Amino acid sequence: MLRALFSVALVCLTVSAAQVPASARPVAPDGRRAVLVTGASSGIGRKTTELLAARGFFVYAGARKQEDLDALAKLEHVQPLRLDVTEQTEIDAAVATVRAAGRGLWGVVNNAGIGVFGPLIELREEELVQQFDVNVFGPWRVSKAFAPLLLESKGRVATTGSISGVVCWPMGGGYCMSKHAVEAFTDTLAAELSAFGVAVSVVDPGNYRSDIEANARERLRAQGWSGEGSRWREAMERMLAGSGDRVQYKEPDAVAEAFFHALSDDQPKRRYLVTPNAREAELTVRAALARTVQLNHDQPWALDREALVRLLDEELERVGE
Ligand SMILES: NC(=O)c1ccc[n+]([C@@H]2O[C@H](COP(=O)([O-])OP(=O)(O)OC[C@H]3O[C@@H](n4cnc5c(N)ncnc54)[C@H](OP(=O)(O)O)[C@@H]3O)[C@@H](O)[C@H]2O)c1
């Protein structure tokens, strides 16, 4: 049974959406392909919305607050949509709006996300549920609801993952768990949809400027976190000190560029690792390698060094290096 499942998976993985000729893809009368970006009010989502609209797409920009919808409405080739990714009724209404507009939908950028911070053994269940509701169930709900349109266009799904989908860090357990789930979501969805011509990618950013940290702190404070009785009080207080405005980091222009590539290139990559420096890139690749080595180590069918290097060479060849 298991063997049969693996065989099916391997067959699916070999069919690439990039094989769909560009001429077969629907284009609206103004020549702009429509894409949806969730969480477009700030940070990576806002940058990606601006870049995609400037580079020839028509962008449905999802936001929750009226002031953000109003600000997005001022951008050319952008139509704001009220969209909380935890609210199925809002998602259904967004699908109806996009369908009624008659442009079809070429791509979904699942970008909306939050960070829930705190030591795993002290997190309240509702905090972890909220983390997954936005970061994991959000992309799943949105991709599922828009799937009929994406199957029609043989389009694209691209989700904002994170280097935290590979690297884990203390006080970030909930966030890291959610971003690891986004990696699995991407690979499974890609295996399922590639046979229908839909390509699926994940963009994994390192640290960039955005409101994510300030919002996370705000949420913790609003929930009345005091550190009372916590074994990690000091570490948490250190984390919560300051404004969390992330001005020390670069603007996420490179992240928006990765989304542009995922949506416009004939050969979109499965994974886009986008970091502001070599250190964060190496940290991430090393963590992925460490996991492989740990998985292989001291088990009855462990591959020796030569076999590991051969596998590495095969994977490098697969991605064209
Ligand atoms: N910045 C980084 O360094 C970094 C690194 C790796 C990954 N990421 C990921 O990048 C994505 C965007 O985050 P960001 O860093 O740009 O932070 P951000 O500025 O806080 O943006 C987050 C966006 O998600 C929206 N959002 C939150 N909850 C939502 C919900 N329930 N439904 C719909 N939208 C919701 C926010 O809308 P509101 O304004 O209404 O709250 C906002 O538009 C996230 O998935 C995050 O995990 C960021």
PDBQT file of the ligand as one rigid body, heavy atoms in Angstrom, charges set to zero:
ROOT
HETATM    1  N1  LIG A 401       9.379  39.967   8.002  1.00  0.00    +0.000 N 
HETATM    2  C1  LIG A 401      10.130  38.901   8.079  1.00  0.00    +0.000 C 
HETATM    3  O1  LIG A 401      11.304  38.980   8.427  1.00  0.00    +0.000 OA
HETATM    4  C2  LIG A 401       9.552  37.559   7.718  1.00  0.00    +0.000 A 
HETATM    5  C3  LIG A 401      10.439  36.485   7.620  1.00  0.00    +0.000 A 
HETATM    6  C4  LIG A 401       9.952  35.251   7.252  1.00  0.00    +0.000 A 
HETATM    7  C5  LIG A 401       8.602  35.100   6.991  1.00  0.00    +0.000 A 
HETATM    8  N2  LIG A 401       7.756  36.151   7.111  1.00  0.00    +0.000 N 
HETATM    9  C6  LIG A 401       6.346  35.921   6.789  1.00  0.00    +0.000 C 
HETATM   10  O2  LIG A 401       5.914  36.938   5.915  1.00  0.00    +0.000 OA
HETATM   11  C7  LIG A 401       4.501  37.029   5.962  1.00  0.00    +0.000 C 
HETATM   12  C8  LIG A 401       4.126  38.494   6.060  1.00  0.00    +0.000 C 
HETATM   13  O3  LIG A 401       4.588  39.003   7.291  1.00  0.00    +0.000 OA
HETATM   14  P1  LIG A 401       5.343  40.385   7.446  1.00  0.00    +0.000 P 
HETATM   15  O4  LIG A 401       6.672  40.081   8.002  1.00  0.00    +0.000 OA
HETATM   16  O5  LIG A 401       5.241  41.187   6.228  1.00  0.00    +0.000 OA
HETATM   17  O6  LIG A 401       4.509  41.008   8.667  1.00  0.00    +0.000 OA
HETATM   18  P2  LIG A 401       3.352  42.098   8.740  1.00  0.00    +0.000 P 
HETATM   19  O7  LIG A 401       3.857  43.408   8.274  1.00  0.00    +0.000 OA
HETATM   20  O8  LIG A 401       2.822  42.001  10.136  1.00  0.00    +0.000 OA
HETATM   21  O9  LIG A 401       2.276  41.572   7.707  1.00  0.00    +0.000 OA
HETATM   22  C9  LIG A 401       1.411  40.509   8.024  1.00  0.00    +0.000 C 
HETATM   23  C10 LIG A 401       0.200  40.617   7.162  1.00  0.00    +0.000 C 
HETATM   24  O10 LIG A 401      -0.677  39.522   7.454  1.00  0.00    +0.000 OA
HETATM   25  C11 LIG A 401      -1.956  40.057   7.754  1.00  0.00    +0.000 C 
HETATM   26  N3  LIG A 401      -2.750  39.188   8.610  1.00  0.00    +0.000 N 
HETATM   27  C12 LIG A 401      -2.547  38.833   9.896  1.00  0.00    +0.000 A 
HETATM   28  N4  LIG A 401      -3.552  38.042  10.315  1.00  0.00    +0.000 NA
HETATM   29  C13 LIG A 401      -4.407  37.905   9.265  1.00  0.00    +0.000 A 
HETATM   30  C14 LIG A 401      -5.606  37.218   9.054  1.00  0.00    +0.000 A 
HETATM   31  N5  LIG A 401      -6.198  36.500  10.025  1.00  0.00    +0.000 N 
HETATM   32  N6  LIG A 401      -6.209  37.284   7.839  1.00  0.00    +0.000 NA
HETATM   33  C15 LIG A 401      -5.648  38.011   6.846  1.00  0.00    +0.000 A 
HETATM   34  N7  LIG A 401      -4.519  38.713   6.987  1.00  0.00    +0.000 NA
HETATM   35  C16 LIG A 401      -3.897  38.645   8.185  1.00  0.00    +0.000 A 
HETATM   36  C17 LIG A 401      -1.699  41.403   8.385  1.00  0.00    +0.000 C 
HETATM   37  O11 LIG A 401      -2.876  42.162   8.349  1.00  0.00    +0.000 OA
HETATM   38  P3  LIG A 401      -3.254  43.189   9.532  1.00  0.00    +0.000 P 
HETATM   39  O12 LIG A 401      -2.490  44.443   9.194  1.00  0.00    +0.000 OA
HETATM   40  O13 LIG A 401      -4.732  43.350   9.389  1.00  0.00    +0.000 OA
HETATM   41  O14 LIG A 401      -2.839  42.573  10.824  1.00  0.00    +0.000 OA
HETATM   42  C18 LIG A 401      -0.595  41.897   7.461  1.00  0.00    +0.000 C 
HETATM   43  O15 LIG A 401      -1.140  42.368   6.252  1.00  0.00    +0.000 OA
HETATM   44  C19 LIG A 401       4.072  36.193   7.147  1.00  0.00    +0.000 C 
HETATM   45  O16 LIG A 401       3.596  34.941   6.668  1.00  0.00    +0.000 OA
HETATM   46  C20 LIG A 401       5.350  35.996   7.923  1.00  0.00    +0.000 C 
HETATM   47  O17 LIG A 401       5.344  34.842   8.699  1.00  0.00    +0.000 OA
HETATM   48  C21 LIG A 401       8.202  37.379   7.473  1.00  0.00    +0.000 A 
ENDROOT
TORSDOF 0
